[in-house]
Amino acid sequence: MSTSIPVIDLESPDVAEDFRRAYGDVGFAYLEGHGIPQDLVDAAFAASGSFHVLPLEQKLALQVNAQHRGYMPFAESKIVSSSIQKATKPNLSESLMVMHEVELDDPARRDDPLAGPNQWPPIPGFRAAIGEYELALQGLARRLVRVFEVALGAHAGTLARSFEHPTTFLRLLHYPPQDPTGPDDEFGSNPHTDYGFLTILAQDSSGGLQVRAPDGTTWLDAPPRPGAFVLNVGDIGERWSNGTLRSTPHRVLNRTGRDRYSIPYFFDPAAAAVVSPLPACVPTREAPRFESVTYGDYLLAKLNANHSYRQPGLG
C-alpha cells in the first residue's frame, strides 16, 4: 500500500502496468513524458492570472450561466453530494469555467444538456491561449484513454467511442490564502472525489493539494513537481472499471500565506454515453458493483446538488 504519490512516465514501455498499479492503489499519480510544452502551460497560467486580477464587477459580468460556463465567485460551491466528509462551509476559491465550445444548434450535441458557447473575458490573447492549451490537453486525454483500455484489458475503442464528442471542463482556479489558525472545517476545496473519468491538473508552486491515502485516514501532500501534471481518476472511471480504478478523495488547504492558482482539466464522456462496468473488469459469475448510468443525467444531478447558481438557497 503506497504512502506517497507515484510518478508515471507516459513514454515507459510498462506504462499500462504502471497505470494499473497506481490507479488501483492511490488513485493519483504525477504524469511525466506527456509531451505538453511548458510554454503552453505557462501561457494558460498567465491567461488565468490576467482574468483573476480583473475588478470583481468585470468578472461578475461573466457570471456562470445555465450551461455551466463562466465565472464562479468565492464561496459559490459547496460539495454537499460528497460521501467523503460533510461540507459545512463553501469552498474558498473563485474560478472561470470553460467547457467544450459548441453552438446551441450543433446536431452532434443535441443530447447535451450543457451545450452552448463559452463566456470569454475581453482580454487580448486570452481565448487563443486557453484554446491552444485545451486542444493540447484533449489530445493528451485521448492518449490516456487508450492507456486505460490496455490497463483494464479492454479492446481498443471500448472506452474511446464514448469520447467522440467529449464533455470537457477547463477550470481556472484561484485560492486566496487561508488563515493558518482557521477552523478545521474550512477548505479551499472540501474533501471530495471528482465526478468524471479523468482529471489532468496543472498547479502552481504554492502546493496545498492533499490526497487521501489508501489507509482511508492519512492525507498525503501532492506538492507541484516541475514538468509533471497530477493525474487522477474520477467516479465515472471507477464505475467503468467496476472498482478496479480508485476515485480517490482529495482536498485543498491553502495555508501557505500566498495565493494559489491551479488549472484542472476534466475529460469526460459524451452526455449520451451509457457508462456500465466493462465486462473485462467483472469477475465471472459475479454481478457488477455499479449500475449503468447515462453520463448527462449523472452529471446534472451532481451540478444541481453542489452549485448555488443552480439552487439559489444552497450557499
Secondary structure, DSSP 8 states (H G I E B T S, - for coil): --SS--EEETT-TTHHHHHHHHHHHTSEEEEES----HHHHHHHHHHHHHHHTS-HHHHHTTB--TTS-EEE-TT-B--TT-SSS---S--S-EEEEEE----TT-GGGTT-TT-------S-TTHHHHHHHHHHHHHHHHHHHHHHHHHHHT--TTTTGGGGSS-EEEEEEEEE----TTS-TT--SEEEE--SSSEEEEEE-TT--EEEE-TTSS-EEE----TT-EEEEE-HHHHHHTTTSS----EEE---SSS-EEEEEEEEE--TT-EE---GGGS-TT---SS--EEHHHHHHHHHHHHBTTTSTT--
